[in-house]
Amino acid sequence: MWFELAIVSMLAYGIQDFLFKLAEVRNLDFRTVLTVYTLTVLLVSIVHYFVFPLPVPFLLPLALFALVQVTFFLAMTVLKLEALDNMPSLAVFPLFALGGGVGAAILTAVFLGAPLTPYRMLGIMISAAALLLLIERKRGRVLPKGLLFAFVGLVCFAISNFFVAAVSPEYMVPSVFIALSSAFAVGPYYLLESKLHKHHGKLEQSSRMGVAIGLVNAFAFFSFIYALSAGPATVVLPIVGMALLVSIILSKLAFDERLTARRTIAITLAIVAIILIRLNI
């Protein structure tokens, strides 16, 4: 069941990325979108806890893990925005997806001793190749500091996901962990967007989009944690990290974006990687 949850999480995160792109296309107020999205995730996790209550014997360690995870995730967000100012988005997004999936899987193998069988190693390498194929340099120039921001940012993303995987099963209560992560993030997100972006778009439309993204994110996050709790991180993380490919497919369907040969090969390689990983389970 954990493998299916990893696939579901990948699909849901891909839908989330697509909704963020849709919000950008519609010129919505990202401060409102992000604030409402984070509050929605917080509310869903609280409701989940009261509907499916579980004991929380180690609240302080769980809170510390959530705080570290959110800290690195927020650092990744800032670095991604800085990288986008110095590099084309077609280069930035695949690099960060690589960090969140393959990079985090490597960290779990090195520091947590997560098993890396030959099939899994091959699957991880193929998934990395799929994401690297998505890097295109058709628009804009790459500045050296953009590469630095991108490299440090993808490392932060890898560490953020690593700390989700590193929570011991006896510590992990998914609804509490997600609630803590959301509570720690909502204020910084609001302040970050207040300083980095101009604010426009109708409040009602931005709020609705925030709720939609929040519901999808909560579904993805819960699926992600449950998959990590039952399955090997060296399988779950690379699969979830390929969510960018789902977003590309949805963008093709919604905006009639051109599906280049590189993207077609990348999608094919991602499917091959998932099949290879599945063969070894």
SVG drawing of the C-alpha trace seen along z (x, -y; Angstrom):
<svg xmlns="http://www.w3.org/2000/svg" viewBox="-14 -45 43 52">
<polyline fill="none" stroke="black" stroke-width="0.4" points="0.0,0.0 2.9,-2.4 4.0,-2.2 0.6,-3.3 0.6,-6.1 3.9,-7.3 2.4,-7.4 -0.7,-9.2 1.6,-11.8 3.6,-12.3 0.3,-13.0 -1.1,-15.3 2.2,-17.3 2.1,-17.6 -1.4,-19.0 -0.3,-21.4 2.5,-22.7 0.1,-23.1 -2.3,-25.1 0.5,-27.4 1.2,-27.9 -2.5,-28.6 -2.4,-31.2 0.5,-32.9 -1.2,-32.9 -4.3,-34.5 -2.1,-37.2 -3.5,-36.3 -2.2,-37.7 0.4,-35.2 0.5,-36.5 -3.1,-35.6 -2.7,-32.3 0.2,-31.1 -1.4,-32.3 -4.8,-30.7 -3.1,-27.5 -1.0,-27.1 -4.0,-27.8 -6.0,-25.3 -3.4,-22.6 -3.3,-23.5 -7.1,-23.2 -7.2,-19.9 -4.5,-18.4 -6.3,-19.5 -9.6,-18.0 -7.8,-14.8 -6.3,-14.5 -9.7,-14.9 -11.3,-12.4 -8.5,-9.9 -6.9,-10.7 -3.5,-9.1 -1.4,-9.5 1.6,-11.9 4.2,-10.5 7.1,-12.6 5.7,-16.0 8.9,-18.0 11.1,-15.8 8.3,-15.9 8.1,-19.7 11.8,-20.0 11.8,-17.8 8.9,-19.9 10.7,-23.1 14.0,-22.1 12.0,-20.7 10.1,-24.0 13.3,-26.1 15.1,-24.3 11.9,-24.4 11.5,-28.2 15.2,-28.6 14.7,-26.6 11.8,-28.8 13.8,-32.0 16.7,-30.5 14.4,-29.3 13.1,-32.8 16.6,-34.2 17.6,-31.6 14.7,-32.4 15.9,-36.0 19.2,-34.8 18.3,-31.7 15.5,-30.6 12.6,-28.8 13.2,-25.8 16.5,-25.3 15.5,-26.1 12.5,-23.8 14.1,-20.6 17.2,-21.2 15.0,-21.8 12.9,-18.7 16.2,-16.7 17.2,-17.9 13.8,-17.1 13.7,-13.6 17.1,-12.1 19.1,-14.3 16.9,-13.4 17.0,-9.7 20.8,-9.8 20.9,-11.5 18.6,-8.8 20.8,-6.1 24.0,-7.7 22.8,-8.9 19.9,-6.5 21.1,-3.4 18.1,-3.1 18.7,-0.1 19.9,-0.7 19.5,2.4 20.7,2.5 17.2,2.0 16.7,-1.0 20.0,-2.5 19.2,-2.2 15.7,-3.6 17.2,-6.6 19.7,-7.2 17.1,-7.0 14.7,-9.4 17.7,-11.8 18.3,-11.6 14.6,-12.3 14.7,-15.5 18.0,-16.6 16.5,-16.2 13.9,-18.8 16.6,-21.5 16.4,-23.8 18.2,-27.1 16.0,-28.6 15.3,-31.9 17.5,-34.1 21.1,-33.7 22.4,-31.8 24.4,-34.0 27.0,-32.4 25.2,-33.5 22.0,-31.9 23.8,-28.6 25.0,-29.1 21.4,-29.9 20.1,-26.8 22.7,-24.5 22.3,-25.6 18.5,-25.7 18.3,-22.1 20.5,-21.0 18.1,-22.7 15.2,-20.9 17.0,-17.6 17.6,-18.3 13.9,-19.4 12.6,-16.1 15.3,-14.1 14.0,-15.4 10.5,-14.2 12.0,-10.7 14.2,-10.8 11.4,-11.0 11.3,-7.6 8.0,-5.7 7.4,-5.9 7.7,-9.7 5.6,-10.3 2.0,-11.3 1.2,-12.6 -1.6,-15.0 0.4,-16.6 3.6,-16.8 1.7,-18.5 -0.1,-20.8 3.2,-21.9 4.9,-22.4 2.0,-24.5 1.8,-26.5 5.6,-27.2 5.3,-28.2 2.3,-30.5 3.9,-33.6 7.2,-33.4 5.3,-32.8 3.2,-35.9 6.2,-38.1 8.2,-36.6 5.5,-37.3 4.9,-40.8 8.6,-41.7 9.2,-39.8 6.2,-40.3 3.8,-43.0 0.3,-42.2 -2.6,-42.2 -5.5,-40.0 -8.9,-39.7 -9.0,-38.6 -11.9,-36.2 -10.2,-34.4 -6.9,-34.3 -8.5,-32.8 -10.3,-30.1 -7.1,-29.2 -5.3,-29.0 -8.0,-26.7 -7.7,-24.4 -3.9,-24.3 -4.1,-23.7 -6.5,-20.7 -4.3,-19.2 -1.1,-19.8 -2.7,-18.2 -3.6,-15.1 -0.1,-15.0 1.6,-15.5 -0.4,-12.9 0.2,-10.4 3.9,-11.2 4.3,-10.7 2.3,-7.5 4.3,-6.1 7.6,-7.0 6.3,-5.4 5.7,-2.1 8.1,-2.0 11.8,-2.6 12.7,-6.3 15.1,-5.4 12.0,-4.4 9.4,-6.9 11.5,-10.1 12.6,-9.6 9.0,-8.8 7.5,-11.8 10.3,-14.0 9.1,-13.3 5.9,-15.4 7.3,-18.0 6.5,-15.7 2.9,-15.5 2.7,-19.3 4.2,-19.4 1.6,-17.0 -1.2,-19.0 0.2,-22.2 0.3,-20.6 -3.4,-19.7 -4.5,-23.0 -2.4,-25.5 -1.5,-23.5 2.1,-23.8 4.5,-22.1 5.5,-18.6 9.1,-18.6 11.1,-15.5 13.2,-16.1 10.1,-16.2 8.6,-13.1 11.8,-11.2 11.9,-12.5 8.3,-11.3 9.2,-7.9 12.3,-7.6 10.2,-8.4 7.8,-5.6 10.8,-3.2 12.3,-4.3 9.0,-3.6 8.7,-0.2 12.3,0.7 11.8,-0.3 8.5,1.6 10.2,4.8 12.4,4.9 9.6,4.6"/>
</svg>
